[in-house]
């Protein structure tokens, strides 16, 4: 994503998990044409979360059909360290690793940067801010889940809002992303807590006019962040 050092610049990322899988190339181009800041790709292994989704070919497809749209790859994997090279080669711009995964998280984050990608750390909804704060020197962004990861279309959880606020207080200029139940009804809650990057699935891919919905989410978040 461009201008990553700009404090509190609002960014909107459509989640490909909510797209029509029979028309993935078209759905990726749709996000780009709608003015998305990046595309969010949820990678699930059926072990860390109870679902299976995309693999490196989906990232490679996004790289091919919309090379100008950054690709944020969220690894919901028990052992993400085994696949970092695969996703970097496929064209990931950012690779996000869960603090709760069964790996040396610090080593994985360092490896992501060595591969030329931005390093993101993900917290599950009830994980404490301290789980991310210890890794601050190694991360380019933090993602706080506002649903339990694994399935789209879930209801936004308010419990992580204090965590977002604690992270924002500790890292005023660091991009803080939220993912889960983000919509026109919830985006301001997360923005007022300190988030500035917003992943939305069904709220965007289910919209008749994705561009208008992205513009609305951006405006609502920007107003709440002031």
C-alpha positions as a printed NumPy array, in Angstrom:
array([[  0.   ,   0.   ,   0.   ],
       [  1.28 ,   3.435,  -0.846],
       [  2.216,   6.11 ,   1.676],
       [  2.38 ,   3.602,   4.512],
       [  4.109,   6.153,   6.735],
       [  1.199,   8.601,   6.558],
       [ -0.326,   8.591,  10.071],
       [ -4.013,   7.702,  10.224],
       [ -4.54 ,   7.601,   6.447],
       [ -7.714,   5.567,   6.034],
       [ -7.355,   2.433,   3.91 ],
       [-10.094,   0.067,   2.743],
       [ -9.343,  -3.514,   1.714],
       [-11.978,  -5.772,   0.122],
       [-11.672,  -9.363,   1.322],
       [-11.58 , -11.84 ,  -1.535],
       [-13.12 , -14.442,   0.781],
       [-16.51 , -12.842,   0.071],
       [-16.062, -12.784,  -3.708],
       [-17.69 , -15.021,  -6.307],
       [-15.155, -17.856,  -6.586],
       [-16.325, -18.668, -10.089],
       [-15.234, -15.224, -11.289],
       [-12.148, -14.494,  -9.187],
       [-10.237, -12.565, -11.845],
       [-13.24 , -10.333, -12.477],
       [-13.809,  -9.861,  -8.748],
       [-10.179,  -8.83 ,  -8.242],
       [-10.446,  -6.277, -11.05 ],
       [-13.707,  -5.075,  -9.541],
       [-11.963,  -4.229,  -6.28 ],
       [ -9.225,  -2.376,  -8.118],
       [-11.702,  -0.401, -10.224],
       [-13.697,   0.502,  -7.107],
       [-10.724,   2.314,  -5.584],
       [ -9.617,  -0.25 ,  -3.01 ],
       [ -6.291,   0.481,  -1.327],
       [ -5.31 ,  -3.195,  -1.391],
       [ -6.803,  -6.658,  -1.757],
       [ -7.041,  -8.855,   1.352],
       [ -6.568, -12.594,   0.868],
       [ -7.404, -14.95 ,   3.754],
       [ -5.341, -18.141,   3.676],
       [ -6.758, -20.948,   5.856],
       [ -5.367, -24.422,   6.504],
       [ -8.253, -26.216,   8.218],
       [ -6.115, -26.615,  11.359],
       [ -5.454, -23.164,  12.802],
       [ -9.014, -22.268,  11.805],
       [-11.879, -24.633,  10.907],
       [-11.993, -23.73 ,   7.235],
       [ -9.941, -23.971,   4.039],
       [ -9.684, -21.187,   1.487],
       [ -7.049, -20.022,  -0.98 ],
       [ -3.472, -20.951,  -1.724],
       [ -0.585, -19.262,  -3.565],
       [ -2.334, -19.521,  -6.972],
       [ -4.977, -17.014,  -5.823],
       [ -2.253, -14.55 ,  -4.886],
       [ -0.516, -15.169,  -8.201],
       [ -3.814, -14.548, -10.013],
       [ -4.267, -11.213,  -8.232],
       [ -0.688, -10.281,  -9.089],
       [ -1.331, -11.074, -12.74 ],
       [ -4.729,  -9.46 , -13.296],
       [ -4.297,  -6.389, -11.061],
       [ -0.546,  -5.836, -10.607],
       [ -1.08 ,  -2.301,  -9.347],
       [ -3.339,  -3.42 ,  -6.478],
       [ -1.269,  -4.4  ,  -3.402],
       [ -1.928,  -7.871,  -2.007],
       [ -2.301,  -8.288,   1.755],
       [ -1.993, -11.993,   2.573],
       [ -3.375, -13.091,   5.961],
       [ -1.945, -16.471,   6.93 ],
       [ -4.37 , -18.298,   9.205],
       [ -2.004, -21.239,   9.367],
       [ -0.719, -23.385,  12.218],
       [  2.788, -23.223,  10.749],
       [  2.976, -20.087,   8.579],
       [  6.786, -20.181,   8.529],
       [  6.625, -23.148,   6.137],
       [  4.873, -21.132,   3.426],
       [  6.343, -17.626,   3.562],
       [  8.499, -18.114,   0.477],
       [  5.565, -19.51 ,  -1.518],
       [  3.393, -16.47 ,  -0.884],
       [  6.22 , -14.007,  -1.404],
       [  6.982, -15.614,  -4.784],
       [  3.283, -15.514,  -5.677],
       [  3.324, -11.721,  -5.29 ],
       [  2.283, -10.905,  -1.735],
       [  2.92 ,  -7.281,  -0.812],
       [  2.216,  -7.83 ,   2.887],
       [  2.297, -11.152,   4.742],
       [  0.468, -11.276,   8.069],
       [  1.268, -13.913,  10.708],
       [ -0.816, -14.728,  13.778],
       [  0.703, -14.18 ,  17.21 ],
       [ -1.102, -17.374,  18.255],
       [  0.408, -19.604,  15.554],
       [  2.715, -22.522,  16.398],
       [  5.968, -21.007,  15.242],
       [  8.733, -18.651,  16.273],
       [  6.712, -15.53 ,  15.514],
       [  9.658, -13.139,  15.679],
       [ 11.675, -15.29 ,  13.279],
       [  8.717, -15.484,  10.89 ],
       [  8.289, -11.713,  10.885],
       [ 11.986, -11.198,  10.207],
       [ 11.817, -13.693,   7.353],
       [  8.849, -11.889,   5.803],
       [ 10.926,  -8.716,   5.635],
       [ 13.924, -10.61 ,   4.251],
       [ 11.668, -11.797,   1.426],
       [ 10.896,  -8.178,   0.535],
       [  7.357,  -8.081,   1.923],
       [  5.803,  -5.928,   4.608],
       [  5.407,  -7.838,   7.879],
       [  2.057,  -7.873,   9.649],
       [  1.17 ,  -9.383,  13.015],
       [ -2.383, -10.581,  13.702],
       [ -4.159, -10.835,  17.057],
       [ -7.259, -12.931,  17.659],
       [-10.165, -11.04 ,  19.259],
       [ -9.329, -11.804,  22.896],
       [ -5.534, -11.787,  22.64 ],
       [ -3.942,  -8.982,  24.691],
       [ -2.178,  -5.998,  23.196],
       [  1.007,  -7.193,  24.91 ],
       [  1.163, -10.107,  22.462],
       [  1.786,  -7.576,  19.695],
       [  3.707,  -4.911,  21.598],
       [  6.665,  -7.226,  22.177],
       [  7.079,  -7.501,  18.402],
       [  6.692,  -3.823,  17.449],
       [ 10.231,  -3.406,  16.034],
       [  9.556,  -6.285,  13.624],
       [  6.182,  -5.272,  12.215],
       [  4.956,  -2.851,   9.581],
       [  1.31 ,  -3.198,  10.623],
       [ -0.914,  -4.952,  13.142],
       [ -4.246,  -6.599,  12.376],
       [ -6.757,  -7.006,  15.2  ],
       [ -9.488,  -9.522,  14.437],
       [-12.97 ,  -8.351,  15.375],
       [-14.422, -11.82 ,  14.787],
       [-13.019, -15.263,  15.463],
       [-11.11 , -16.103,  12.27 ],
       [-12.27 , -18.774,   9.886],
       [-15.541, -17.647,   8.331],
       [-16.863, -14.507,   6.687],
       [-20.145, -12.8  ,   7.47 ],
       [-19.778, -12.817,  11.255],
       [-20.963, -10.072,  13.602],
       [-18.476,  -7.401,  14.68 ],
       [-17.151,  -7.895,  18.227],
       [-16.645,  -4.873,  20.493],
       [-14.341,  -6.7  ,  22.917],
       [-11.158,  -5.98 ,  20.879],
       [-11.737,  -2.195,  20.873],
       [ -9.639,  -1.555,  24.028],
       [ -6.828,  -3.581,  22.453],
       [ -6.938,  -1.372,  19.384],
       [ -6.783,   1.712,  21.588],
       [ -3.814,   0.343,  23.554],
       [ -1.95 ,  -0.412,  20.353],
       [ -2.68 ,   3.031,  18.939],
       [ -1.438,   4.694,  22.109],
       [  1.764,   2.638,  21.988],
       [  2.378,   3.118,  18.248],
       [  0.811,   6.379,  17.03 ],
       [  2.024,   6.068,  13.425],
       [  1.73 ,   2.304,  12.893],
       [ -1.038,   1.092,  10.567],
       [ -3.619,  -0.786,  12.646],
       [ -6.049,  -2.937,  10.686],
       [ -9.332,  -4.524,  11.697],
       [-11.013,  -7.476,  10.039],
       [-14.398,  -8.984,  10.828],
       [-17.897,  -7.608,  10.581],
       [-16.687,  -4.291,   9.174],
       [-19.524,  -2.358,   7.56 ],
       [-21.069,   1.102,   7.46 ],
       [-22.566,   0.297,  10.885],
       [-19.288,  -0.65 ,  12.599],
       [-16.39 ,   1.059,  10.834],
       [-16.641,   4.202,  12.986],
       [-16.363,   2.146,  16.183],
       [-13.031,   0.716,  15.09 ],
       [-11.786,   4.033,  13.717],
       [-12.592,   5.898,  16.916],
       [-10.597,   3.27 ,  18.837],
       [ -7.578,   3.936,  16.65 ],
       [ -7.803,   1.683,  13.599],
       [ -7.   ,   3.148,  10.207],
       [ -7.125,   0.109,   7.886],
       [-10.366,  -1.789,   7.364],
       [-10.965,  -5.185,   5.769],
       [-14.542,  -5.685,   4.587],
       [-15.893,  -8.746,   2.855],
       [-19.641,  -9.086,   2.399],
       [-20.165,  -5.347,   2.982],
       [-18.173,  -4.643,  -0.189],
       [-18.567,  -7.69 ,  -2.418],
       [-22.253,  -7.759,  -1.556],
       [-22.724,  -4.098,  -2.456],
       [-24.387,  -3.12 ,  -5.703],
       [-21.849,  -0.309,  -6.082],
       [-18.54 ,  -1.272,  -4.461],
       [-16.923,   2.064,  -5.278],
       [-19.671,   3.981,  -3.498],
       [-19.464,   1.656,  -0.489],
       [-15.681,   2.028,  -0.255],
       [-16.065,   5.804,  -0.412],
       [-18.698,   5.686,   2.342],
       [-16.595,   3.471,   4.63 ],
       [-13.603,   5.735,   4.08 ],
       [-15.61 ,   8.85 ,   4.911],
       [-17.208,   7.352,   8.035],
       [-13.831,   6.12 ,   9.302],
       [-12.126,   9.417,   8.558],
       [-14.796,  11.371,  10.448],
       [-14.569,   9.03 ,  13.452],
       [-10.767,   9.178,  13.534],
       [-10.608,  12.973,  13.868]])
